[in-house]
Amino acid sequence: MAALDPITLQLIALALEEDAARDDLTAQATIPPGKPGKASIRAKANGVLSGVTIAEHVFRSLDTGISIEWKKRDGDAVAQGDRICALAGDLRALLAAERTALNFLQHLSGIATATRAFVEAVRGTGCAIVDTRKTVPGMRLAAKRAVLHGGGVNHRENLAGGMLIKENHIEGCGSIARAIAACRAVGKRWVEVECETLAQVRKAVAAQPDIILLDNMDPAQVRKARALVPREIVLEASGNITLANVREYAQTGVDRLAIGSITHSAPALDLSMRVESS
C-alpha cells in the first residue's frame, strides 16, 4: 500500500471517526461476525479516477486483511459501468468503510474529471491549467494530487510555498513596487503579483516579479497585457474563466490559467459499491 502524507492520514482517521465506522450498528445486526465477502466499486458516469491510495487506506484501516485489486488507477479515464476495483475480506469491515472510501473517491475523481475537461479544452495552445488554494479544508494535498491526475499543474501548496502579492498586500505595503521589493528582500521563494488593471501590469513589469497574475480581466485585456509582459515573466490569468471561454483565454498567449472551480466546486463523480453474491 502506497504511503500517504501525515495530513491525509489524519483526515482518513477523522473521517472514519466521524462516520462511527467502528460501530456500524446495521452491519453488526445483519452480518455474522467474521463472515467473508466480496464487493466491487463501479463507475456510474464517465470521468477520471483519483483517490485510489486514500480509498485503499480507508478499507485497510478497518481490516488489514482486506484485499483490493484495482482495475483502474489514478488518472485513468473511466466509463459508466466500468469495474474500478474488486474487494474481498471481512464483510462487516467492507460495509463500514464503504461510505468513507466512496466519499474520498467521488470527490477527488470529480476534481480530476473537471481538471481534465479544462486541459482538453486548451489542448494545443501551450497554455497550462493550474489550481489554487480554494480547496476543502484538510483536503488540500489530496485535491492537488487529483489535479495532477487530471493533467493540470499545481500552484503553491500553501502560504509557505511562494509569495503571491494580492491587493490587500499592496494596500498594506503602499505600492506594487514596494511589495515586490519587500518580497525580493526575503529571498526565499518566487514572487508573483496580482494585477487588476493594465496600469498595474506596467508597474509590475517595471518591478520584475517572477509571475504576473491578471485578475478578472476579459480576453481582450489579457491579450493587451500579453503585449506588455516580457516572456521571461510568467503570465497567468484567473477569474470568471469557464469551460465555455477557457480556450479564448488560452489563445491570448497567456502561459497559464488558474481555475478555482476545479477544486472548490467540481461535482463528485458518481461511483457505487455493491456486494457480490457468494
C-alpha positions as CSV (number, residue, x, y, z in Angstrom):
1,M,0.0,0.0,0.0
2,A,1.5,3.4,-1.1
3,A,2.5,5.9,1.6
4,L,0.4,9.0,2.3
5,D,1.3,12.3,3.9
6,P,0.5,12.8,7.6
7,I,-2.2,15.3,7.0
8,T,-4.2,13.0,4.7
9,L,-3.7,10.1,7.1
10,Q,-5.2,12.2,9.9
11,L,-8.0,13.2,7.6
12,I,-8.8,9.5,6.9
13,A,-8.8,8.7,10.7
14,L,-11.1,11.7,11.3
15,A,-13.5,10.7,8.5
16,L,-13.8,7.2,9.9
17,E,-14.4,8.5,13.4
18,E,-17.0,11.0,12.1
19,D,-18.9,8.1,10.4
20,A,-18.5,5.9,13.5
21,A,-17.2,3.3,11.1
22,R,-16.1,1.0,14.0
23,D,-19.6,1.0,15.4
24,D,-21.7,0.2,12.4
25,L,-24.9,-0.9,14.1
26,T,-26.6,-2.1,10.9
27,A,-23.7,-4.3,9.8
28,Q,-23.4,-5.7,13.3
29,A,-27.1,-6.5,13.3
30,T,-27.3,-8.1,9.9
31,I,-23.9,-9.6,9.2
32,P,-22.4,-12.5,11.3
33,P,-19.0,-11.8,12.9
34,G,-16.1,-12.9,10.6
35,K,-18.3,-13.5,7.6
36,P,-16.2,-13.0,4.4
37,G,-17.5,-11.1,1.5
38,K,-16.7,-9.7,-1.9
39,A,-17.6,-6.4,-3.5
40,S,-16.9,-4.2,-6.5
41,I,-16.7,-0.5,-7.0
42,R,-18.1,0.6,-10.3
43,A,-18.4,3.9,-12.2
44,K,-21.9,5.2,-12.8
45,A,-20.7,8.0,-15.0
46,N,-17.8,8.9,-17.3
47,G,-14.8,10.6,-15.7
48,V,-11.3,10.4,-14.4
49,L,-10.3,8.4,-11.4
50,S,-8.5,9.8,-8.4
51,G,-8.2,8.8,-4.7
52,V,-7.2,5.2,-5.2
53,T,-4.5,5.2,-2.4
54,I,-6.8,7.0,0.0
55,A,-9.6,4.6,-0.5
56,E,-7.3,1.7,0.0
57,H,-6.1,3.2,3.3
58,V,-9.7,3.6,4.4
59,F,-10.6,0.0,3.8
60,R,-7.4,-1.4,5.4
61,S,-7.8,1.0,8.4
62,L,-10.8,-1.2,9.4
63,D,-9.3,-4.5,8.4
64,T,-5.7,-5.0,7.3
65,G,-6.7,-8.3,5.7
66,I,-9.0,-6.8,3.1
67,S,-7.6,-7.4,-0.4
68,I,-8.1,-4.9,-3.2
69,E,-7.5,-5.5,-6.9
70,W,-7.6,-2.2,-8.8
71,K,-8.8,-2.5,-12.3
72,K,-8.3,1.3,-12.8
73,R,-5.6,3.6,-11.4
74,D,-5.4,7.3,-10.6
75,G,-5.5,9.3,-13.8
76,D,-7.3,6.6,-15.8
77,A,-10.4,7.5,-17.7
78,V,-13.4,5.5,-16.6
79,A,-16.7,5.0,-18.4
80,Q,-20.1,4.3,-17.0
81,G,-20.3,0.7,-15.9
82,D,-16.5,0.2,-15.6
83,R,-15.4,-2.0,-12.7
84,I,-12.9,0.1,-10.8
85,C,-11.8,-2.4,-8.2
86,A,-12.6,-5.8,-6.6
87,L,-12.6,-6.1,-2.8
88,A,-12.6,-9.2,-0.6
89,G,-12.4,-9.6,3.2
90,D,-14.5,-9.3,6.3
91,L,-17.9,-8.2,5.1
92,R,-18.7,-6.0,8.2
93,A,-15.5,-4.1,7.6
94,L,-16.2,-3.7,3.9
95,L,-19.6,-2.2,4.6
96,A,-18.4,0.0,7.4
97,A,-15.7,1.5,5.2
98,E,-17.9,1.9,2.1
99,R,-19.2,5.4,2.5
100,T,-16.0,7.0,3.7
101,A,-14.0,5.4,0.9
102,L,-16.5,6.4,-1.7
103,N,-16.7,10.0,-0.4
104,F,-13.0,10.4,-1.0
105,L,-13.0,8.6,-4.3
106,Q,-16.0,10.5,-5.6
107,H,-14.8,14.0,-4.5
108,L,-11.3,13.5,-5.8
109,S,-12.4,11.9,-9.0
110,G,-14.7,14.9,-9.5
111,I,-11.7,17.2,-9.3
112,A,-9.7,15.1,-11.7
113,T,-12.6,15.0,-14.1
114,A,-13.1,18.7,-14.0
115,T,-9.4,19.3,-14.5
116,R,-9.2,17.0,-17.5
117,A,-12.1,18.9,-19.1
118,F,-10.2,22.2,-18.9
119,V,-7.0,20.6,-20.0
120,E,-8.6,19.1,-23.1
121,A,-10.3,22.4,-23.8
122,V,-7.0,24.2,-24.1
123,R,-5.0,21.4,-25.8
124,G,-2.6,22.6,-28.5
125,T,-2.5,26.2,-27.2
126,G,0.6,25.8,-25.0
127,C,-1.4,27.1,-22.0
128,A,-1.3,25.2,-18.7
129,I,-4.2,24.7,-16.3
130,V,-3.2,25.4,-12.7
131,D,-5.0,25.0,-9.4
132,T,-5.5,27.4,-6.5
133,R,-5.7,27.2,-2.7
134,K,-9.5,27.1,-2.9
135,T,-9.9,23.6,-1.5
136,V,-12.0,21.9,1.1
137,P,-10.1,22.4,4.5
138,G,-7.9,19.4,5.2
139,M,-8.1,18.1,1.7
140,R,-5.5,20.4,0.1
141,L,-2.9,17.8,-0.6
142,A,-5.3,15.2,-1.9
143,A,-7.1,17.7,-4.1
144,K,-3.8,18.9,-5.6
145,R,-2.9,15.3,-6.4
146,A,-6.3,14.9,-8.1
147,V,-5.5,18.0,-10.2
148,L,-2.3,16.2,-11.4
149,H,-4.3,13.1,-12.2
150,G,-6.5,15.2,-14.4
151,G,-3.5,16.6,-16.2
152,G,-3.3,20.0,-14.5
153,V,-0.4,21.7,-12.8
154,N,-0.1,22.5,-9.1
155,H,0.4,26.1,-8.0
156,R,1.8,26.7,-4.5
157,E,0.7,24.2,-1.9
158,N,0.3,26.6,0.9
159,L,1.3,30.1,2.1
160,A,4.9,29.0,2.6
161,G,5.2,27.7,-0.9
162,G,5.7,31.0,-2.7
163,M,4.9,34.7,-2.4
164,L,1.7,35.9,-4.1
165,I,1.1,39.6,-3.6
166,K,-2.6,40.4,-3.8
167,E,-4.5,43.6,-3.5
168,N,-4.5,43.6,0.3
169,H,-0.7,43.1,0.4
170,I,-0.3,46.0,-2.0
171,E,-2.6,48.2,0.1
172,G,-0.8,47.3,3.3
173,C,2.7,47.8,1.8
174,G,1.9,51.0,-0.1
175,S,2.6,50.1,-3.8
176,I,3.3,47.2,-6.1
177,A,7.0,48.2,-6.4
178,R,7.4,48.2,-2.6
179,A,5.6,44.9,-2.2
180,I,7.7,43.2,-4.8
181,A,10.9,44.7,-3.3
182,A,10.0,43.6,0.2
183,C,9.4,40.0,-1.0
184,R,12.6,40.0,-3.0
185,A,14.5,41.1,0.1
186,V,13.3,37.9,1.9
187,G,14.7,35.9,-1.0
188,K,13.1,32.6,-0.1
189,R,10.6,31.8,-2.9
190,W,9.3,33.0,-6.3
191,V,7.4,36.3,-6.3
192,E,4.0,36.7,-8.0
193,V,1.9,39.8,-8.1
194,E,-1.8,40.2,-8.9
195,C,-2.9,43.0,-11.2
196,E,-6.4,44.2,-11.8
197,T,-5.6,46.8,-14.5
198,L,-3.2,47.3,-17.3
199,A,-1.7,50.3,-15.4
200,Q,-0.9,47.9,-12.6
201,V,0.6,45.5,-15.1
202,R,3.0,48.2,-16.3
203,K,4.1,48.9,-12.7
204,A,4.6,45.2,-12.1
205,V,6.7,44.7,-15.2
206,A,8.9,47.6,-14.1
207,A,9.5,45.9,-10.7
208,Q,10.2,42.5,-12.4
209,P,8.4,39.8,-10.4
210,D,8.7,36.1,-11.5
211,I,4.9,35.9,-12.3
212,I,2.2,38.4,-13.0
213,L,-1.4,37.3,-12.3
214,L,-4.2,39.0,-14.2
215,D,-7.3,39.1,-12.1
216,N,-10.7,39.2,-13.6
217,M,-9.6,40.6,-16.9
218,D,-11.5,39.7,-20.1
219,P,-9.7,38.0,-23.0
220,A,-9.2,41.3,-24.8
221,Q,-7.5,42.8,-21.8
222,V,-5.4,39.7,-21.3
223,R,-4.2,40.0,-24.9
224,K,-3.1,43.6,-24.3
225,A,-1.4,42.5,-21.1
226,R,0.5,39.8,-23.0
227,A,2.0,42.5,-25.3
228,L,3.2,44.4,-22.2
229,V,4.8,41.5,-20.3
230,P,8.2,40.1,-21.5
231,R,8.4,36.3,-21.9
232,E,10.8,35.9,-19.0
233,I,7.9,36.8,-16.7
234,V,5.3,34.1,-16.5
235,L,1.8,35.4,-17.3
236,E,-1.1,33.9,-15.5
237,A,-4.8,34.8,-15.6
238,S,-7.7,33.9,-13.3
239,G,-11.3,34.9,-12.6
240,N,-14.5,34.2,-14.5
241,I,-12.9,31.5,-16.6
242,T,-15.2,28.7,-17.6
243,L,-15.2,25.8,-20.0
244,A,-17.1,28.0,-22.4
245,N,-14.5,30.7,-22.6
246,V,-11.2,29.0,-21.5
247,R,-9.9,28.4,-25.0
248,E,-10.4,32.0,-25.9
249,Y,-8.3,32.9,-22.9
250,A,-5.7,30.4,-23.7
251,Q,-5.4,31.7,-27.3
252,T,-4.3,35.2,-25.9
253,G,-0.8,33.8,-25.4
254,V,-1.1,33.7,-21.6
255,D,1.2,31.0,-20.1
256,R,-1.3,29.5,-17.6
257,L,-4.8,29.8,-16.3
258,A,-5.7,29.4,-12.7
259,I,-9.1,27.7,-12.2
260,G,-10.5,27.8,-8.7
261,S,-13.6,25.8,-9.7
262,I,-11.8,22.6,-10.4
263,T,-11.2,22.2,-6.6
264,H,-13.8,24.3,-4.9
265,S,-16.9,23.2,-6.9
266,A,-16.3,20.2,-9.0
267,P,-19.2,17.8,-8.9
268,A,-18.5,14.4,-7.5
269,L,-18.1,11.5,-9.9
270,D,-20.9,9.0,-9.4
271,L,-19.4,5.7,-8.1
272,S,-21.0,2.8,-6.1
273,M,-20.0,-0.3,-4.3
274,R,-22.1,-3.5,-4.4
275,V,-21.6,-6.7,-2.5
276,E,-21.4,-9.7,-4.8
277,S,-23.3,-12.9,-4.2
278,S,-21.2,-15.7,-2.7
